[in-house]
Amino acid sequence: MSTSRRDFLSAAVTLAGASATPAANAGQSPHTGDHDHSDVPPEIALRVKSLESLLVEKGVVDPAALDALVDTFENRVGPRNGAKVVARAWVDPAYKERLLENGTTAIGEFGFSGYWQGTDYVVVENTPRIHNLVVCTLCSCYPWPLLGLPPIWYKSTAYRSKAVIDPRGVLRELGTVLEDDVEVRVWDSTADQRYFVLPERPGGTGSMDEEALAALVTRDSMIGVRKIAPPKLEAAG
Amino acid sequence: MNGVHDCGGMQCYHPIPYTPSERVFHAPWEGRVLALTLASGYVHNAELPTGRSDTEALPPADYLRMSYYEIWFASLVKALIDNGWVTAREVEHGRSERAATNGAVPASRAEIIAAGFKPADNPGKETEAPRFVVGAPVRALNINPTTHTRLPRYARGKIGTIARQYGLANFPDTDEYNLGANPNHVYSVRFPARELWGSGAVAKDFIYVDLWERYLEPA
């Protein structure tokens, strides 16, 4: 990298307020953004607001479009989308076959696709013999339309670095212990494919319909870090 | 670039900051950064080149200290300044000092949502056959470019087998810099953990890495 490029980048970082940010290691902390409980907006919030005003004034962005984007990520995409796909695959063998054969078209049947992280889906199935786990070691690739934006821990260097060298350690750390004879497959999302785990259907769910099954499916099970617990028996005993 | 972002296999970052659930945005500014970045990428009559290379060129201490959306913000500001959409002075003062000169017309709310959340167009017909068949042994090249690449360090020089063929995709090492799309076949390559990490690794662990054909040679 040329010196001037480095200088320019440092300037951009300074402008972005990073150098003045006291939240050490914020990217690694689950509490990012939560540490400031005062009424005064933090420096970064002011800088972002200022850039937004500038880009609106320049005619680059429409504030209504920004509102719609935020609303979409907060309310319209998220793990509930992925859960619907999983539940369908559990109750409909033909759908499951299509899903594993071509994830992009099968997920497209639900409309959970898109230019942003949703053009090429690959679905991998967890079984009693094979456990799949998804990571992006180089950045934070994640199937946005299916699962929403990735959680902080998924984007953390801790998860990204360890998942490929010690996947069983990662799983243990997150509460999943596998038998030694289970094959572990880690999928590093280094290209355009976005991986999605079809988790095992838990026992005791034979009588549940698709909607009830979807309610059992967790975000973590579709990343492959945790299994789905069997439903608690209601009115037991 | 052998940067701090290429962290697969490092062992110094425990523990994983796991939480069972969290807010989508931890503060409103995070959502605005994401929205500004995406919207700046969908402007009529103007294209803002953004890519991973700016993030990867961040000084390592900054990369590790900054939160996720602080990194996005820094990258967005840099792209806007580098491409002449705004000046550093304007960013500092938050006021436009001249009209936009790039002919940009903002995309509407409907256009942006439609563009981002509808299935992409079919990438087109394959024009060349893949070089490797499923099951073929391949070695990832040992390359160390100082520029953007999607071949992670931990796979370089290692032998795996072709697990899946994914068809053509633009070659990131040149596409990132507008030096040519060079569409190239992408494969999922299955590496035994023991090939990557030695005999101490678990024999039943496998790492699948998505690699462009240009990163591979027959093994």
Chai-1 contact restraints between the chains, C-beta under 6 A:
chainA,res_idxA,chainB,res_idxB,connection_type,confidence,min_distance_angstrom,max_distance_angstrom,comment,restraint_id
A,M1,B,A57,contact,1.0,0.0,6.0,A-B,restraint_1
A,L9,B,A57,contact,1.0,0.0,6.0,A-B,restraint_2
A,A12,B,A74,contact,1.0,0.0,6.0,A-B,restraint_3
A,A12,B,V77,contact,1.0,0.0,6.0,A-B,restraint_4
A,A12,B,K78,contact,1.0,0.0,6.0,A-B,restraint_5
A,V13,B,D62,contact,1.0,0.0,6.0,A-B,restraint_6
A,V13,B,A74,contact,1.0,0.0,6.0,A-B,restraint_7
A,L15,B,V77,contact,1.0,0.0,6.0,A-B,restraint_8
A,L15,B,V91,contact,1.0,0.0,6.0,A-B,restraint_9
A,A16,B,F73,contact,1.0,0.0,6.0,A-B,restraint_10
A,A16,B,A74,contact,1.0,0.0,6.0,A-B,restraint_11
A,A16,B,V77,contact,1.0,0.0,6.0,A-B,restraint_12
A,A18,B,D62,contact,1.0,0.0,6.0,A-B,restraint_13
A,A18,B,M66,contact,1.0,0.0,6.0,A-B,restraint_14
A,A18,B,E70,contact,1.0,0.0,6.0,A-B,restraint_15
A,A18,B,A74,contact,1.0,0.0,6.0,A-B,restraint_16
A,A26,B,S67,contact,1.0,0.0,6.0,A-B,restraint_17
A,G27,B,S67,contact,1.0,0.0,6.0,A-B,restraint_18
A,G27,B,Y68,contact,1.0,0.0,6.0,A-B,restraint_19
A,Q28,B,P17,contact,1.0,0.0,6.0,A-B,restraint_20
A,S29,B,P17,contact,1.0,0.0,6.0,A-B,restraint_21
A,P30,B,P17,contact,1.0,0.0,6.0,A-B,restraint_22
A,P30,B,T19,contact,1.0,0.0,6.0,A-B,restraint_23
A,T32,B,H26,contact,1.0,0.0,6.0,A-B,restraint_24
A,T32,B,S67,contact,1.0,0.0,6.0,A-B,restraint_25
A,G33,B,H26,contact,1.0,0.0,6.0,A-B,restraint_26
A,G33,B,A27,contact,1.0,0.0,6.0,A-B,restraint_27
A,D34,B,H26,contact,1.0,0.0,6.0,A-B,restraint_28
A,A45,B,W29,contact,1.0,0.0,6.0,A-B,restraint_29
A,V48,B,W29,contact,1.0,0.0,6.0,A-B,restraint_30
A,V48,B,R32,contact,1.0,0.0,6.0,A-B,restraint_31
A,V48,B,V33,contact,1.0,0.0,6.0,A-B,restraint_32
A,S50,B,G94,contact,1.0,0.0,6.0,A-B,restraint_33
A,E52,B,R32,contact,1.0,0.0,6.0,A-B,restraint_34
A,S53,B,G94,contact,1.0,0.0,6.0,A-B,restraint_35
A,L54,B,E90,contact,1.0,0.0,6.0,A-B,restraint_36
A,L54,B,G94,contact,1.0,0.0,6.0,A-B,restraint_37
A,L54,B,S96,contact,1.0,0.0,6.0,A-B,restraint_38
A,E57,B,S96,contact,1.0,0.0,6.0,A-B,restraint_39
A,K58,B,S96,contact,1.0,0.0,6.0,A-B,restraint_40
A,K58,B,A100,contact,1.0,0.0,6.0,A-B,restraint_41
A,G59,B,A100,contact,1.0,0.0,6.0,A-B,restraint_42
A,G59,B,A104,contact,1.0,0.0,6.0,A-B,restraint_43
A,G59,B,P106,contact,1.0,0.0,6.0,A-B,restraint_44
A,V60,B,V43,contact,1.0,0.0,6.0,A-B,restraint_45
A,V60,B,A104,contact,1.0,0.0,6.0,A-B,restraint_46
A,V61,B,A39,contact,1.0,0.0,6.0,A-B,restraint_47
A,V61,B,P106,contact,1.0,0.0,6.0,A-B,restraint_48
A,D62,B,P106,contact,1.0,0.0,6.0,A-B,restraint_49
A,A64,B,R109,contact,1.0,0.0,6.0,A-B,restraint_50
A,A65,B,A39,contact,1.0,0.0,6.0,A-B,restraint_51
A,A65,B,R109,contact,1.0,0.0,6.0,A-B,restraint_52
A,A65,B,I112,contact,1.0,0.0,6.0,A-B,restraint_53
A,L66,B,A35,contact,1.0,0.0,6.0,A-B,restraint_54
A,L66,B,A39,contact,1.0,0.0,6.0,A-B,restraint_55
A,A68,B,R109,contact,1.0,0.0,6.0,A-B,restraint_56
A,A68,B,I113,contact,1.0,0.0,6.0,A-B,restraint_57
A,L69,B,A35,contact,1.0,0.0,6.0,A-B,restraint_58
A,L69,B,L38,contact,1.0,0.0,6.0,A-B,restraint_59
A,V70,B,G31,contact,1.0,0.0,6.0,A-B,restraint_60
A,V70,B,A35,contact,1.0,0.0,6.0,A-B,restraint_61
A,F73,B,V24,contact,1.0,0.0,6.0,A-B,restraint_62
A,E74,B,V24,contact,1.0,0.0,6.0,A-B,restraint_63
A,G108,B,P119,contact,1.0,0.0,6.0,A-B,restraint_64
A,S113,B,P119,contact,1.0,0.0,6.0,A-B,restraint_65
A,G114,B,G116,contact,1.0,0.0,6.0,A-B,restraint_66
A,G114,B,F117,contact,1.0,0.0,6.0,A-B,restraint_67
A,Y115,B,G116,contact,1.0,0.0,6.0,A-B,restraint_68
A,Y115,B,A120,contact,1.0,0.0,6.0,A-B,restraint_69
A,W116,B,G116,contact,1.0,0.0,6.0,A-B,restraint_70
A,T119,B,A120,contact,1.0,0.0,6.0,A-B,restraint_71
A,T137,B,G8,contact,1.0,0.0,6.0,A-B,restraint_72
A,T137,B,P152,contact,1.0,0.0,6.0,A-B,restraint_73
A,L138,B,D6,contact,1.0,0.0,6.0,A-B,restraint_74
A,L138,B,P152,contact,1.0,0.0,6.0,A-B,restraint_75
A,L149,B,V24,contact,1.0,0.0,6.0,A-B,restraint_76
A,P151,B,E22,contact,1.0,0.0,6.0,A-B,restraint_77
A,I152,B,P17,contact,1.0,0.0,6.0,A-B,restraint_78
A,W153,B,I16,contact,1.0,0.0,6.0,A-B,restraint_79
A,W153,B,P17,contact,1.0,0.0,6.0,A-B,restraint_80
A,W153,B,Y18,contact,1.0,0.0,6.0,A-B,restraint_81
A,K155,B,Y68,contact,1.0,0.0,6.0,A-B,restraint_82
A,S156,B,P17,contact,1.0,0.0,6.0,A-B,restraint_83
A,T157,B,C7,contact,1.0,0.0,6.0,A-B,restraint_84
A,T157,B,Y13,contact,1.0,0.0,6.0,A-B,restraint_85
A,A158,B,Y13,contact,1.0,0.0,6.0,A-B,restraint_86
A,A158,B,H14,contact,1.0,0.0,6.0,A-B,restraint_87
A,A158,B,I16,contact,1.0,0.0,6.0,A-B,restraint_88
A,Y159,B,I16,contact,1.0,0.0,6.0,A-B,restraint_89
A,R160,B,C7,contact,1.0,0.0,6.0,A-B,restraint_90
A,S161,B,C7,contact,1.0,0.0,6.0,A-B,restraint_91
A,S161,B,M10,contact,1.0,0.0,6.0,A-B,restraint_92
A,S161,B,Y13,contact,1.0,0.0,6.0,A-B,restraint_93
A,V164,B,G8,contact,1.0,0.0,6.0,A-B,restraint_94
A,V164,B,G9,contact,1.0,0.0,6.0,A-B,restraint_95
A,V164,B,I207,contact,1.0,0.0,6.0,A-B,restraint_96
A,I165,B,G9,contact,1.0,0.0,6.0,A-B,restraint_97
A,I165,B,W197,contact,1.0,0.0,6.0,A-B,restraint_98
A,P167,B,D205,contact,1.0,0.0,6.0,A-B,restraint_99
A,E173,B,I16,contact,1.0,0.0,6.0,A-B,restraint_100
A,L174,B,Y18,contact,1.0,0.0,6.0,A-B,restraint_101
A,E183,B,K204,contact,1.0,0.0,6.0,A-B,restraint_102
A,V184,B,D205,contact,1.0,0.0,6.0,A-B,restraint_103
A,R185,B,F206,contact,1.0,0.0,6.0,A-B,restraint_104
A,V186,B,I207,contact,1.0,0.0,6.0,A-B,restraint_105
A,W187,B,Y208,contact,1.0,0.0,6.0,A-B,restraint_106
A,D188,B,V209,contact,1.0,0.0,6.0,A-B,restraint_107
A,T190,B,R150,contact,1.0,0.0,6.0,A-B,restraint_108
A,T190,B,V209,contact,1.0,0.0,6.0,A-B,restraint_109
A,T190,B,D210,contact,1.0,0.0,6.0,A-B,restraint_110
A,A191,B,V186,contact,1.0,0.0,6.0,A-B,restraint_111
A,A191,B,D210,contact,1.0,0.0,6.0,A-B,restraint_112
A,D192,B,A169,contact,1.0,0.0,6.0,A-B,restraint_113
A,Q193,B,Y166,contact,1.0,0.0,6.0,A-B,restraint_114
A,Q193,B,D210,contact,1.0,0.0,6.0,A-B,restraint_115
